[in-house]
Amino acid sequence: MLLDDSIIFLVNRSATLARQEFEARLRKLDLTPAQWAVLIRLSEQDGLNMTELGNLLYFDKPTTTCVVNRLVKKKYVKKVKNRKDRRVTHVFITDAGKDALIPVEPILEFYKDNFLKDIPEDDYETAKNVLRALIKNIKSIDKN
């Protein structure tokens, strides 16, 4: 098999290029891709607990804690202890966090217009479905 025919190589290469581009643009907004992901997820599902948030973003517990704590310092999110179980912490996006997402929208539109140019909508939808299946399959592999 040729390297350029390996799905793992192609997915990794495209992800690396996209991540590097996205990181560079987000850096100018004082955000990281992980911080952006937390803010977007909370704008969709506000009040998730830390475990739920980490699971939905495929973050481990230390990463989730670190990213959320940095967003708390920026006043983009707030943490609230669960009234019934003080061990559980819920995370809520603040108005400042919502405002921090506004300048990211043109970046995402730029990517849609440039990264996906010449890719038919049907192929784009198929690619998303294939990537979701790939993630599911990889996560289901026995780690032993």
C-alpha positions as CSV (number, residue, x, y, z in Angstrom):
1,M,0.0,0.0,0.0
2,L,1.2,3.5,-0.8
3,L,1.3,6.0,2.0
4,D,-0.8,8.4,0.0
5,D,-3.5,5.7,-0.3
6,S,-3.7,5.2,3.5
7,I,-6.8,6.7,5.0
8,I,-5.0,7.1,8.3
9,F,-2.3,9.2,6.7
10,L,-4.8,11.3,4.7
11,V,-7.0,12.0,7.7
12,N,-4.0,12.8,9.9
13,R,-2.5,15.1,7.2
14,S,-5.7,17.0,6.5
15,A,-6.4,17.3,10.2
16,T,-2.9,18.6,10.9
17,L,-3.1,21.2,8.1
18,A,-6.5,22.4,9.2
19,R,-5.5,22.5,12.9
20,Q,-2.4,24.5,12.2
21,E,-4.4,27.0,10.1
22,F,-7.2,27.2,12.7
23,E,-4.7,27.6,15.6
24,A,-3.0,30.5,13.9
25,R,-6.2,32.4,13.4
26,L,-7.6,31.6,16.8
27,R,-4.4,32.7,18.5
28,K,-5.1,36.3,17.2
29,L,-8.4,36.1,19.2
30,D,-6.6,34.7,22.3
31,L,-8.4,31.3,21.9
32,T,-7.2,27.8,21.4
33,P,-9.1,25.2,19.3
34,A,-9.9,23.4,22.6
35,Q,-11.3,26.6,24.2
36,W,-13.3,27.3,21.1
37,A,-14.7,23.7,21.1
38,V,-15.8,24.1,24.8
39,L,-17.5,27.5,24.0
40,I,-19.3,26.1,21.0
41,R,-20.5,23.0,22.8
42,L,-21.8,25.1,25.7
43,S,-23.5,27.5,23.3
44,E,-25.3,24.4,22.0
45,Q,-25.8,22.6,25.4
46,D,-25.3,25.0,28.3
47,G,-24.9,23.7,31.8
48,L,-23.2,20.4,31.0
49,N,-21.2,18.9,33.8
50,M,-17.5,18.5,33.4
51,T,-17.7,14.8,32.6
52,E,-20.4,15.2,30.0
53,L,-18.4,18.1,28.4
54,G,-15.2,16.1,28.3
55,N,-16.9,13.1,26.8
56,L,-18.7,15.1,24.1
57,L,-15.4,16.8,23.1
58,Y,-13.3,13.6,23.4
59,F,-11.1,15.3,26.1
60,D,-9.6,13.4,29.0
61,K,-10.4,14.7,32.5
62,P,-7.2,16.7,33.0
63,T,-7.6,18.4,29.6
64,T,-11.2,19.3,30.3
65,T,-10.3,20.8,33.7
66,C,-7.4,22.8,32.3
67,V,-9.4,24.2,29.4
68,V,-12.4,25.1,31.5
69,N,-10.2,26.7,34.2
70,R,-8.6,28.9,31.6
71,L,-12.0,29.9,30.2
72,V,-13.1,30.7,33.8
73,K,-10.1,33.1,34.1
74,K,-11.1,34.8,30.9
75,K,-14.6,35.0,32.3
76,Y,-16.0,33.1,29.3
77,V,-17.5,30.4,31.4
78,K,-18.6,29.9,35.0
79,K,-18.6,26.8,37.0
80,V,-21.4,26.0,39.4
81,K,-21.6,23.1,41.8
82,N,-24.6,20.8,41.6
83,R,-26.9,21.5,44.6
84,K,-27.7,17.8,45.1
85,D,-24.2,16.4,44.6
86,R,-21.4,18.9,45.4
87,R,-18.9,16.6,43.6
88,V,-20.5,17.5,40.2
89,T,-19.7,20.8,38.6
90,H,-21.7,22.3,35.8
91,V,-20.2,24.7,33.3
92,F,-22.2,27.7,31.8
93,I,-21.1,30.0,29.0
94,T,-21.2,33.7,29.9
95,D,-22.2,36.6,27.7
96,A,-18.4,37.3,27.3
97,G,-18.0,33.8,26.1
98,K,-20.8,34.2,23.6
99,D,-19.2,37.4,22.4
100,A,-15.8,35.7,22.0
101,L,-17.4,33.3,19.5
102,I,-18.6,36.1,17.2
103,P,-15.3,36.9,15.5
104,V,-14.8,33.1,14.9
105,E,-17.8,33.0,12.6
106,P,-16.0,34.7,9.6
107,I,-13.1,32.3,10.0
108,L,-15.4,29.3,9.8
109,E,-17.1,30.8,6.7
110,F,-13.7,31.4,5.1
111,Y,-12.8,27.7,5.7
112,K,-16.2,26.5,4.3
113,D,-15.6,28.7,1.2
114,N,-11.9,27.7,0.7
115,F,-11.3,24.3,2.3
116,L,-14.5,22.8,0.8
117,K,-14.4,24.5,-2.6
118,D,-14.9,22.1,-5.5
119,I,-16.3,19.5,-3.1
120,P,-20.0,18.7,-3.9
121,E,-22.4,18.9,-1.0
122,D,-23.2,15.2,-1.2
123,D,-19.5,14.3,-1.0
124,Y,-19.2,16.6,2.0
125,E,-22.1,15.0,3.8
126,T,-20.7,11.5,3.0
127,A,-17.2,12.6,4.3
128,K,-18.8,13.7,7.6
129,N,-20.6,10.4,7.9
130,V,-17.5,8.4,7.1
131,L,-15.4,10.4,9.7
132,R,-18.1,9.9,12.4
133,A,-18.1,6.1,11.7
134,L,-14.3,6.1,11.8
135,I,-14.4,7.8,15.2
136,K,-17.0,5.4,16.5
137,N,-15.0,2.4,15.2
138,I,-11.7,3.6,16.6
139,K,-13.3,4.3,20.0
140,S,-14.8,0.8,20.1
141,I,-11.5,-1.0,19.6
142,D,-10.5,-2.9,22.7
143,K,-7.6,-1.0,24.3
144,N,-6.1,-4.2,25.9
